[in-house]
Amino acid sequence: MPKQKTKRAAMKRFKITATGKVKRFRANKSHILTKKHPKRKRRLRQSTVLSKADESRIKRLLQS
């Protein structure tokens, strides 16, 4: 049987934590930053955990 390949685009965007949760980075940090408050930009730098609803789809993309 052929092996399932990891989707490389997903691998660059998501990481699996030690407890099995999926870590992601926040959106809206690439451009039009002048109108965003510094506190908002600071929060956008930090990563967060993916929602439970999307977790199974992303884990399937990350299977190797």
N, CA, C, O and CB atoms as a CASP TS submission, in Angstrom:
PFRMAT TS
TARGET T0000
AUTHOR 0000-0000-0000
METHOD Language model
MODEL 1
PARENT N/A
ATOM      1  N   MET     1       0.839  -1.196   0.000  1.00  0.00           N
ATOM      2  CA  MET     1       0.000   0.000   0.000  1.00  0.00           C
ATOM      3  C   MET     1       0.878   1.252   0.000  1.00  0.00           C
ATOM      4  O   MET     1       1.898   1.289   0.688  1.00  0.00           O
ATOM      5  CB  MET     1      -0.951   0.002   1.224  1.00  0.00           C
ATOM      6  N   PRO     2       0.496   2.270  -0.758  1.00  0.00           N
ATOM      7  CA  PRO     2       1.259   3.522  -0.701  1.00  0.00           C
ATOM      8  C   PRO     2       1.027   4.245   0.617  1.00  0.00           C
ATOM      9  O   PRO     2      -0.040   4.146   1.223  1.00  0.00           O
ATOM     10  CB  PRO     2       0.882   4.436  -1.872  1.00  0.00           C
ATOM     11  N   LYS     3       2.032   4.960   1.034  1.00  0.00           N
ATOM     12  CA  LYS     3       1.926   5.697   2.298  1.00  0.00           C
ATOM     13  C   LYS     3       1.179   7.010   2.090  1.00  0.00           C
ATOM     14  O   LYS     3       1.194   7.578   0.998  1.00  0.00           O
ATOM     15  CB  LYS     3       3.326   5.968   2.889  1.00  0.00           C
ATOM     16  N   GLN     4       0.531   7.482   3.142  1.00  0.00           N
ATOM     17  CA  GLN     4      -0.136   8.789   3.115  1.00  0.00           C
ATOM     18  C   GLN     4       0.931   9.866   3.237  1.00  0.00           C
ATOM     19  O   GLN     4       1.729   9.845   4.175  1.00  0.00           O
ATOM     20  CB  GLN     4      -1.202   8.918   4.266  1.00  0.00           C
ATOM     21  N   LYS     5       0.953  10.807   2.297  1.00  0.00           N
ATOM     22  CA  LYS     5       1.940  11.877   2.344  1.00  0.00           C
ATOM     23  C   LYS     5       1.432  13.030   3.205  1.00  0.00           C
ATOM     24  O   LYS     5       0.238  13.329   3.224  1.00  0.00           O
ATOM     25  CB  LYS     5       2.271  12.370   0.925  1.00  0.00           C
ATOM     26  N   THR     6       2.359  13.669   3.915  1.00  0.00           N
ATOM     27  CA  THR     6       2.032  14.855   4.688  1.00  0.00           C
ATOM     28  C   THR     6       1.802  16.017   3.737  1.00  0.00           C
ATOM     29  O   THR     6       2.572  16.214   2.796  1.00  0.00           O
ATOM     30  CB  THR     6       3.150  15.185   5.704  1.00  0.00           C
ATOM     31  N   LYS     7       0.747  16.787   3.976  1.00  0.00           N
ATOM     32  CA  LYS     7       0.523  17.998   3.185  1.00  0.00           C
ATOM     33  C   LYS     7       1.504  19.051   3.681  1.00  0.00           C
ATOM     34  O   LYS     7       1.417  19.494   4.826  1.00  0.00           O
ATOM     35  CB  LYS     7      -0.970  18.503   3.298  1.00  0.00           C
ATOM     36  N   ARG     8       2.443  19.454   2.817  1.00  0.00           N
ATOM     37  CA  ARG     8       3.529  20.323   3.240  1.00  0.00           C
ATOM     38  C   ARG     8       3.040  21.712   3.660  1.00  0.00           C
ATOM     39  O   ARG     8       3.617  22.323   4.559  1.00  0.00           O
ATOM     40  CB  ARG     8       4.540  20.450   2.126  1.00  0.00           C
ATOM     41  N   ALA     9       2.003  22.206   3.028  1.00  0.00           N
ATOM     42  CA  ALA     9       1.459  23.523   3.387  1.00  0.00           C
ATOM     43  C   ALA     9       0.914  23.499   4.808  1.00  0.00           C
ATOM     44  O   ALA     9       1.078  24.462   5.557  1.00  0.00           O
ATOM     45  CB  ALA     9       0.349  23.948   2.397  1.00  0.00           C
ATOM     46  N   ALA    10       0.267  22.398   5.176  1.00  0.00           N
ATOM     47  CA  ALA    10      -0.280  22.258   6.532  1.00  0.00           C
ATOM     48  C   ALA    10       0.841  22.109   7.554  1.00  0.00           C
ATOM     49  O   ALA    10       0.744  22.618   8.671  1.00  0.00           O
ATOM     50  CB  ALA    10      -1.231  21.047   6.611  1.00  0.00           C
ATOM     51  N   MET    11       1.901  21.413   7.169  1.00  0.00           N
ATOM     52  CA  MET    11       3.012  21.199   8.088  1.00  0.00           C
ATOM     53  C   MET    11       3.694  22.513   8.452  1.00  0.00           C
ATOM     54  O   MET    11       4.180  22.674   9.571  1.00  0.00           O
ATOM     55  CB  MET    11       4.023  20.239   7.477  1.00  0.00           C
ATOM     56  N   LYS    12       3.729  23.467   7.494  1.00  0.00           N
ATOM     57  CA  LYS    12       4.355  24.758   7.748  1.00  0.00           C
ATOM     58  C   LYS    12       3.499  25.649   8.639  1.00  0.00           C
ATOM     59  O   LYS    12       4.021  26.564   9.276  1.00  0.00           O
ATOM     60  CB  LYS    12       4.634  25.462   6.442  1.00  0.00           C
ATOM     61  N   ARG    13       2.192  25.397   8.695  1.00  0.00           N
ATOM     62  CA  ARG    13       1.279  26.270   9.427  1.00  0.00           C
ATOM     63  C   ARG    13       0.867  25.750  10.797  1.00  0.00           C
ATOM     64  O   ARG    13       0.495  26.538  11.667  1.00  0.00           O
ATOM     65  CB  ARG    13       0.065  26.493   8.614  1.00  0.00           C
ATOM     66  N   PHE    14       0.925  24.444  11.004  1.00  0.00           N
ATOM     67  CA  PHE    14       0.431  23.844  12.244  1.00  0.00           C
ATOM     68  C   PHE    14       1.486  22.958  12.888  1.00  0.00           C
ATOM     69  O   PHE    14       2.328  22.371  12.209  1.00  0.00           O
ATOM     70  CB  PHE    14      -0.835  23.035  11.976  1.00  0.00           C
ATOM     71  N   LYS    15       1.423  22.872  14.221  1.00  0.00           N
ATOM     72  CA  LYS    15       2.292  21.967  14.980  1.00  0.00           C
ATOM     73  C   LYS    15       1.424  21.195  15.968  1.00  0.00           C
ATOM     74  O   LYS    15       0.433  21.716  16.479  1.00  0.00           O
ATOM     75  CB  LYS    15       3.435  22.754  15.726  1.00  0.00           C
ATOM     76  N   ILE    16       1.807  19.958  16.226  1.00  0.00           N
ATOM     77  CA  ILE    16       1.100  19.137  17.211  1.00  0.00           C
ATOM     78  C   ILE    16       1.827  19.285  18.549  1.00  0.00           C
ATOM     79  O   ILE    16       3.044  19.115  18.620  1.00  0.00           O
ATOM     80  CB  ILE    16       1.031  17.623  16.761  1.00  0.00           C
ATOM     81  N   THR    17       1.080  19.599  19.604  1.00  0.00           N
ATOM     82  CA  THR    17       1.694  19.740  20.929  1.00  0.00           C
ATOM     83  C   THR    17       1.903  18.362  21.547  1.00  0.00           C
ATOM     84  O   THR    17       1.461  17.353  20.999  1.00  0.00           O
ATOM     85  CB  THR    17       0.814  20.625  21.857  1.00  0.00           C
ATOM     86  N   ALA    18       2.569  18.329  22.674  1.00  0.00           N
ATOM     87  CA  ALA    18       2.865  17.061  23.349  1.00  0.00           C
ATOM     88  C   ALA    18       1.585  16.360  23.818  1.00  0.00           C
ATOM     89  O   ALA    18       1.544  15.133  23.907  1.00  0.00           O
ATOM     90  CB  ALA    18       3.796  17.305  24.547  1.00  0.00           C
ATOM     91  N   THR    19       0.547  17.137  24.115  1.00  0.00           N
ATOM     92  CA  THR    19      -0.719  16.551  24.572  1.00  0.00           C
ATOM     93  C   THR    19      -1.636  16.176  23.410  1.00  0.00           C
ATOM     94  O   THR    19      -2.724  15.640  23.627  1.00  0.00           O
ATOM     95  CB  THR    19      -1.439  17.524  25.497  1.00  0.00           C
ATOM     96  N   GLY    20      -1.203  16.454  22.167  1.00  0.00           N
ATOM     97  CA  GLY    20      -1.984  16.055  21.004  1.00  0.00           C
ATOM     98  C   GLY    20      -2.873  17.146  20.438  1.00  0.00           C
ATOM     99  O   GLY    20      -3.619  16.902  19.490  1.00  0.00           O
ATOM    100  N   LYS    21      -2.809  18.337  20.998  1.00  0.00           N
ATOM    101  CA  LYS    21      -3.595  19.448  20.459  1.00  0.00           C
ATOM    102  C   LYS    21      -2.857  20.052  19.270  1.00  0.00           C
ATOM    103  O   LYS    21      -1.660  19.824  19.093  1.00  0.00           O
ATOM    104  CB  LYS    21      -3.861  20.528  21.551  1.00  0.00           C
ATOM    105  N   VAL    22      -3.576  20.823  18.455  1.00  0.00           N
ATOM    106  CA  VAL    22      -2.972  21.438  17.270  1.00  0.00           C
ATOM    107  C   VAL    22      -2.767  22.923  17.546  1.00  0.00           C
ATOM    108  O   VAL    22      -3.700  23.636  17.916  1.00  0.00           O
ATOM    109  CB  VAL    22      -3.864  21.223  15.999  1.00  0.00           C
ATOM    110  N   LYS    23      -1.529  23.375  17.358  1.00  0.00           N
ATOM    111  CA  LYS    23      -1.177  24.776  17.594  1.00  0.00           C
ATOM    112  C   LYS    23      -1.164  25.513  16.270  1.00  0.00           C
ATOM    113  O   LYS    23      -0.698  24.979  15.263  1.00  0.00           O
ATOM    114  CB  LYS    23       0.198  24.899  18.303  1.00  0.00           C
ATOM    115  N   ARG    24      -1.678  26.753  16.264  1.00  0.00           N
ATOM    116  CA  ARG    24      -1.711  27.563  15.048  1.00  0.00           C
ATOM    117  C   ARG    24      -1.325  28.992  15.374  1.00  0.00           C
ATOM    118  O   ARG    24      -1.323  29.405  16.534  1.00  0.00           O
ATOM    119  CB  ARG    24      -3.105  27.518  14.390  1.00  0.00           C
ATOM    120  N   PHE    25      -0.996  29.745  14.321  1.00  0.00           N
ATOM    121  CA  PHE    25      -0.695  31.165  14.488  1.00  0.00           C
ATOM    122  C   PHE    25      -1.914  31.976  14.107  1.00  0.00           C
ATOM    123  O   PHE    25      -2.777  31.500  13.370  1.00  0.00           O
ATOM    124  CB  PHE    25       0.530  31.584  13.638  1.00  0.00           C
ATOM    125  N   ARG    26      -1.989  33.193  14.603  1.00  0.00           N
ATOM    126  CA  ARG    26      -3.157  34.038  14.369  1.00  0.00           C
ATOM    127  C   ARG    26      -3.077  34.740  13.021  1.00  0.00           C
ATOM    128  O   ARG    26      -1.991  35.012  12.508  1.00  0.00           O
ATOM    129  CB  ARG    26      -3.297  35.067  15.483  1.00  0.00           C
ATOM    130  N   ALA    27      -4.248  35.029  12.459  1.00  0.00           N
ATOM    131  CA  ALA    27      -4.344  35.718  11.166  1.00  0.00           C
ATOM    132  C   ALA    27      -4.315  37.233  11.383  1.00  0.00           C
ATOM    133  O   ALA    27      -4.266  37.701  12.521  1.00  0.00           O
ATOM    134  CB  ALA    27      -5.644  35.300  10.411  1.00  0.00           C
ATOM    135  N   ASN    28      -4.346  37.986  10.299  1.00  0.00           N
ATOM    136  CA  ASN    28      -4.448  39.455  10.295  1.00  0.00           C
ATOM    137  C   ASN    28      -3.206  40.155  10.833  1.00  0.00           C
ATOM    138  O   ASN    28      -3.329  41.204  11.465  1.00  0.00           O
ATOM    139  CB  ASN    28      -5.640  39.882  11.106  1.00  0.00           C
ATOM    140  N   LYS    29      -2.021  39.613  10.604  1.00  0.00           N
ATOM    141  CA  LYS    29      -0.793  40.243  11.078  1.00  0.00           C
ATOM    142  C   LYS    29       0.137  40.579   9.904  1.00  0.00           C
ATOM    143  O   LYS    29       1.298  40.924  10.126  1.00  0.00           O
ATOM    144  CB  LYS    29      -0.074  39.321  12.081  1.00  0.00           C
ATOM    145  N   SER    30      -0.352  40.484   8.663  1.00  0.00           N
ATOM    146  CA  SER    30       0.555  40.639   7.525  1.00  0.00           C
ATOM    147  C   SER    30       0.594  42.041   6.935  1.00  0.00           C
ATOM    148  O   SER    30       1.655  42.492   6.503  1.00  0.00           O
ATOM    149  CB  SER    30       0.173  39.681   6.460  1.00  0.00           C
ATOM    150  N   HIS    31      -0.536  42.742   6.905  1.00  0.00           N
ATOM    151  CA  HIS    31      -0.527  44.084   6.307  1.00  0.00           C
ATOM    152  C   HIS    31      -1.643  44.933   6.918  1.00  0.00           C
ATOM    153  O   HIS    31      -2.449  44.436   7.704  1.00  0.00           O
ATOM    154  CB  HIS    31      -0.691  44.001   4.759  1.00  0.00           C
ATOM    155  N   ILE    32      -1.684  46.200   6.554  1.00  0.00           N
ATOM    156  CA  ILE    32      -2.610  47.207   7.119  1.00  0.00           C
ATOM    157  C   ILE    32      -2.478  47.217   8.648  1.00  0.00           C
ATOM    158  O   ILE    32      -3.462  47.081   9.376  1.00  0.00           O
ATOM    159  CB  ILE    32      -4.101  46.905   6.695  1.00  0.00           C
ATOM    160  N   LEU    33      -1.246  47.379   9.105  1.00  0.00           N
ATOM    161  CA  LEU    33      -0.976  47.337  10.539  1.00  0.00           C
ATOM    162  C   LEU    33      -1.080  48.717  11.191  1.00  0.00           C
ATOM    163  O   LEU    33      -1.087  48.818  12.418  1.00  0.00           O
ATOM    164  CB  LEU    33       0.403  46.757  10.786  1.00  0.00           C
ATOM    165  N   THR    34      -1.161  49.775  10.388  1.00  0.00           N
ATOM    166  CA  THR    34      -1.158  51.126  10.958  1.00  0.00           C
ATOM    167  C   THR    34      -2.421  51.410  11.756  1.00  0.00           C
ATOM    168  O   THR    34      -2.369  52.124  12.757  1.00  0.00           O
ATOM    169  CB  THR    34      -1.008  52.161   9.855  1.00  0.00           C
ATOM    170  N   LYS    35      -3.541  50.869  11.333  1.00  0.00           N
ATOM    171  CA  LYS    35      -4.806  51.146  12.026  1.00  0.00           C
ATOM    172  C   LYS    35      -5.071  50.189  13.184  1.00  0.00           C
ATOM    173  O   LYS    35      -6.049  50.357  13.913  1.00  0.00           O
ATOM    174  CB  LYS    35      -5.956  51.075  11.046  1.00  0.00           C
ATOM    175  N   LYS    36      -4.220  49.199  13.357  1.00  0.00           N
ATOM    176  CA  LYS    36      -4.407  48.249  14.447  1.00  0.00           C
ATOM    177  C   LYS    36      -3.666  48.746  15.686  1.00  0.00           C
ATOM    178  O   LYS    36      -2.544  49.246  15.606  1.00  0.00           O
ATOM    179  CB  LYS    36      -3.912  46.835  14.041  1.00  0.00           C
ATOM    180  N   HIS    37      -4.324  48.594  16.822  1.00  0.00           N
ATOM    181  CA  HIS    37      -3.777  49.048  18.096  1.00  0.00           C
ATOM    182  C   HIS    37      -2.571  48.177  18.471  1.00  0.00           C
ATOM    183  O   HIS    37      -2.559  46.982  18.173  1.00  0.00           O
ATOM    184  CB  HIS    37      -4.864  49.002  19.215  1.00  0.00           C
ATOM    185  N   PRO    38      -1.554  48.768  19.126  1.00  0.00           N
ATOM    186  CA  PRO    38      -0.365  47.976  19.500  1.00  0.00           C
ATOM    187  C   PRO    38      -0.690  46.745  20.346  1.00  0.00           C
ATOM    188  O   PRO    38      -0.047  45.704  20.216  1.00  0.00           O
ATOM    189  CB  PRO    38       0.609  48.849  20.258  1.00  0.00           C
ATOM    190  N   LYS    39      -1.692  46.876  21.208  1.00  0.00           N
ATOM    191  CA  LYS    39      -2.078  45.731  22.048  1.00  0.00           C
ATOM    192  C   LYS    39      -2.609  44.582  21.181  1.00  0.00           C
ATOM    193  O   LYS    39      -2.330  43.412  21.443  1.00  0.00           O
ATOM    194  CB  LYS    39      -3.151  46.156  23.090  1.00  0.00           C
ATOM    195  N   ARG    40      -3.371  44.934  20.153  1.00  0.00           N
ATOM    196  CA  ARG    40      -3.921  43.930  19.243  1.00  0.00           C
ATOM    197  C   ARG    40      -2.806  43.256  18.457  1.00  0.00           C
ATOM    198  O   ARG    40      -2.822  42.038  18.280  1.00  0.00           O
ATOM    199  CB  ARG    40      -4.940  44.567  18.283  1.00  0.00           C
ATOM    200  N   LYS    41      -1.838  44.037  17.983  1.00  0.00           N
ATOM    201  CA  LYS    41      -0.711  43.477  17.222  1.00  0.00           C
ATOM    202  C   LYS    41       0.146  42.562  18.096  1.00  0.00           C
ATOM    203  O   LYS    41       0.672  41.554  17.626  1.00  0.00           O
ATOM    204  CB  LYS    41       0.158  44.608  16.639  1.00  0.00           C
ATOM    205  N   ARG    42       0.278  42.923  19.363  1.00  0.00           N
ATOM    206  CA  ARG    42       1.042  42.106  20.310  1.00  0.00           C
ATOM    207  C   ARG    42       0.362  40.762  20.521  1.00  0.00           C
ATOM    208  O   ARG    42       1.026  39.727  20.579  1.00  0.00           O
ATOM    209  CB  ARG    42       1.203  42.839  21.658  1.00  0.00           C
ATOM    210  N   ARG    43      -0.965  40.777  20.637  1.00  0.00           N
ATOM    211  CA  ARG    43      -1.715  39.522  20.806  1.00  0.00           C
ATOM    212  C   ARG    43      -1.638  38.650  19.561  1.00  0.00           C
ATOM    213  O   ARG    43      -1.638  37.423  19.661  1.00  0.00           O
ATOM    214  CB  ARG    43      -3.179  39.818  21.136  1.00  0.00           C
ATOM    215  N   LEU    44      -1.571  39.272  18.399  1.00  0.00           N
ATOM    216  CA  LEU    44      -1.519  38.522  17.146  1.00  0.00           C
ATOM    217  C   LEU    44      -0.197  37.775  16.970  1.00  0.00           C
ATOM    218  O   LEU    44      -0.123  36.818  16.200  1.00  0.00           O
ATOM    219  CB  LEU    44      -1.737  39.459  15.975  1.00  0.00           C
ATOM    220  N   ARG    45       0.842  38.209  17.679  1.00  0.00           N
ATOM    221  CA  ARG    45       2.140  37.523  17.596  1.00  0.00           C
ATOM    222  C   ARG    45       2.096  36.137  18.226  1.00  0.00           C
ATOM    223  O   ARG    45       2.823  35.236  17.808  1.00  0.00           O
ATOM    224  CB  ARG    45       3.220  38.358  18.274  1.00  0.00           C
ATOM    225  N   GLN    46       1.244  35.968  19.227  1.00  0.00           N
ATOM    226  CA  GLN    46       1.237  34.719  19.986  1.00  0.00           C
ATOM    227  C   GLN    46       0.441  33.638  19.269  1.00  0.00           C
ATOM    228  O   GLN    46      -0.509  33.930  18.543  1.00  0.00           O
ATOM    229  CB  GLN    46       0.662  34.950  21.379  1.00  0.00           C
ATOM    230  N   SER    47       0.829  32.415  19.474  1.00  0.00           N
ATOM    231  CA  SER    47       0.105  31.292  18.885  1.00  0.00           C
ATOM    232  C   SER    47      -1.041  30.891  19.802  1.00  0.00           C
ATOM    233  O   SER    47      -1.097  31.298  20.963  1.00  0.00           O
ATOM    234  CB  SER    47       1.052  30.089  18.635  1.00  0.00           C
ATOM    235  N   THR    48      -1.953  30.089  19.265  1.00  0.00           N
ATOM    236  CA  THR    48      -3.107  29.632  20.025  1.00  0.00           C
ATOM    237  C   THR    48      -3.426  28.198  19.616  1.00  0.00           C
ATOM    238  O   THR    48      -2.834  27.669  18.675  1.00  0.00           O
ATOM    239  CB  THR    48      -4.335  30.564  19.798  1.00  0.00           C
ATOM    240  N   VAL    49      -4.355  27.575  20.320  1.00  0.00           N
ATOM    241  CA  VAL    49      -4.736  26.198  20.038  1.00  0.00           C
ATOM    242  C   VAL    49      -5.918  26.196  19.071  1.00  0.00           C
ATOM    243  O   VAL    49      -6.848  26.990  19.213  1.00  0.00           O
ATOM    244  CB  VAL    49      -5.090  25.437  21.350  1.00  0.00           C
ATOM    245  N   LEU    50      -5.876  25.311  18.101  1.00  0.00           N
ATOM    246  CA  LEU    50      -6.931  25.186  17.105  1.00  0.00           C
ATOM    247  C   LEU    50      -8.213  24.694  17.770  1.00  0.00           C
ATOM    248  O   LEU    50      -8.155  23.953  18.751  1.00  0.00           O
ATOM    249  CB  LEU    50      -6.504  24.230  15.971  1.00  0.00           C
ATOM    250  N   SER    51      -9.368  25.096  17.245  1.00  0.00           N
ATOM    251  CA  SER    51     -10.639  24.672  17.826  1.00  0.00           C
ATOM    252  C   SER    51     -10.841  23.169  17.643  1.00  0.00           C
ATOM    253  O   SER    51     -10.286  22.561  16.727  1.00  0.00           O
ATOM    254  CB  SER    51     -11.807  25.447  17.190  1.00  0.00           C
ATOM    255  N   LYS    52     -11.629  22.593  18.515  1.00  0.00           N
ATOM    256  CA  LYS    52     -11.870  21.146  18.514  1.00  0.00           C
ATOM    257  C   LYS    52     -12.540  20.695  17.215  1.00  0.00           C
ATOM    258  O   LYS    52     -12.292  19.589  16.734  1.00  0.00           O
ATOM    259  CB  LYS    52     -12.740  20.751  19.718  1.00  0.00           C
ATOM    260  N   ALA    53     -13.387  21.557  16.651  1.00  0.00           N
ATOM    261  CA  ALA    53     -14.124  21.211  15.433  1.00  0.00           C
ATOM    262  C   ALA    53     -13.193  21.021  14.233  1.00  0.00           C
ATOM    263  O   ALA    53     -13.456  20.172  13.382  1.00  0.00           O
ATOM    264  CB  ALA    53     -15.153  22.294  15.119  1.00  0.00           C
ATOM    265  N   ASP    54     -12.111  21.796  14.155  1.00  0.00           N
ATOM    266  CA  ASP    54     -11.190  21.726  13.017  1.00  0.00           C
ATOM    267  C   ASP    54     -10.035  20.762  13.239  1.00  0.00           C
ATOM    268  O   ASP    54      -9.303  20.434  12.305  1.00  0.00           O
ATOM    269  CB  ASP    54     -10.642  23.093  12.722  1.00  0.00           C
ATOM    270  N   GLU    55      -9.874  20.311  14.469  1.00  0.00           N
ATOM    271  CA  GLU    55      -8.696  19.520  14.833  1.00  0.00           C
ATOM    272  C   GLU    55      -8.548  18.241  14.015  1.00  0.00           C
ATOM    273  O   GLU    55      -7.447  17.928  13.563  1.00  0.00           O
ATOM    274  CB  GLU    55      -8.755  19.169  16.291  1.00  0.00           C
ATOM    275  N   SER    56      -9.645  17.492  13.815  1.00  0.00           N
ATOM    276  CA  SER    56      -9.548  16.210  13.121  1.00  0.00           C
ATOM    277  C   SER    56      -9.144  16.386  11.661  1.00  0.00           C
ATOM    278  O   SER    56      -8.391  15.573  11.124  1.00  0.00           O
ATOM    279  CB  SER    56     -10.874  15.468  13.205  1.00  0.00           C
ATOM    280  N   ARG    57      -9.646  17.460  11.005  1.00  0.00           N
ATOM    281  CA  ARG    57      -9.292  17.704   9.602  1.00  0.00           C
ATOM    282  C   ARG    57      -7.820  18.020   9.441  1.00  0.00           C
ATOM    283  O   ARG    57      -7.172  17.533   8.514  1.00  0.00           O
ATOM    284  CB  ARG    57     -10.123  18.844   9.036  1.00  0.00           C
ATOM    285  N   ILE    58      -7.291  18.829  10.338  1.00  0.00           N
ATOM    286  CA  ILE    58      -5.884  19.225  10.243  1.00  0.00           C
ATOM    287  C   ILE    58      -4.972  18.045  10.581  1.00  0.00           C
ATOM    288  O   ILE    58      -3.931  17.865   9.950  1.00  0.00           O
ATOM    289  CB  ILE    58      -5.590  20.415  11.184  1.00  0.00           C
ATOM    290  N   LYS    59      -5.356  17.250  11.564  1.00  0.00           N
ATOM    291  CA  LYS    59      -4.544  16.087  11.926  1.00  0.00           C
ATOM    292  C   LYS    59      -4.441  15.094  10.763  1.00  0.00           C
ATOM    293  O   LYS    59      -3.415  14.435  10.593  1.00  0.00           O
ATOM    294  CB  LYS    59      -5.136  15.392  13.159  1.00  0.00           C
ATOM    295  N   ARG    60      -5.515  14.993   9.963  1.00  0.00           N
ATOM    296  CA  ARG    60      -5.489  14.119   8.805  1.00  0.00           C
ATOM    297  C   ARG    60      -4.487  14.619   7.765  1.00  0.00           C
ATOM    298  O   ARG    60      -3.823  13.822   7.101  1.00  0.00           O
ATOM    299  CB  ARG    60      -6.884  14.014   8.190  1.00  0.00           C
ATOM    300  N   LEU    61      -4.381  15.940   7.627  1.00  0.00           N
ATOM    301  CA  LEU    61      -3.424  16.514   6.672  1.00  0.00           C
ATOM    302  C   LEU    61      -1.980  16.310   7.138  1.00  0.00           C
ATOM    303  O   LEU    61      -1.061  16.216   6.324  1.00  0.00           O
ATOM    304  CB  LEU    61      -3.703  18.014   6.473  1.00  0.00           C
ATOM    305  N   LEU    62      -1.795  16.242   8.469  1.00  0.00           N
ATOM    306  CA  LEU    62      -0.450  16.131   9.016  1.00  0.00           C
ATOM    307  C   LEU    62       0.048  14.697   9.154  1.00  0.00           C
ATOM    308  O   LEU    62       1.205  14.483   9.515  1.00  0.00           O
ATOM    309  CB  LEU    62      -0.402  16.792  10.343  1.00  0.00           C
ATOM    310  N   GLN    63      -0.802  13.714   8.874  1.00  0.00           N
ATOM    311  CA  GLN    63      -0.382  12.319   8.964  1.00  0.00           C
ATOM    312  C   GLN    63       0.681  12.049   7.920  1.00  0.00           C
ATOM    313  O   GLN    63       0.569  12.489   6.775  1.00  0.00           O
ATOM    314  CB  GLN    63      -1.582  11.362   8.782  1.00  0.00           C
ATOM    315  N   SER    64       1.709  11.325   8.318  1.00  0.00           N
ATOM    316  CA  SER    64       2.755  11.002   7.339  1.00  0.00           C
ATOM    317  C   SER    64       2.857   9.507   7.144  1.00  0.00           C
ATOM    318  O   SER    64       3.681   9.041   6.357  1.00  0.00           O
ATOM    319  CB  SER    64       4.110  11.567   7.780  1.00  0.00           C
TER
END
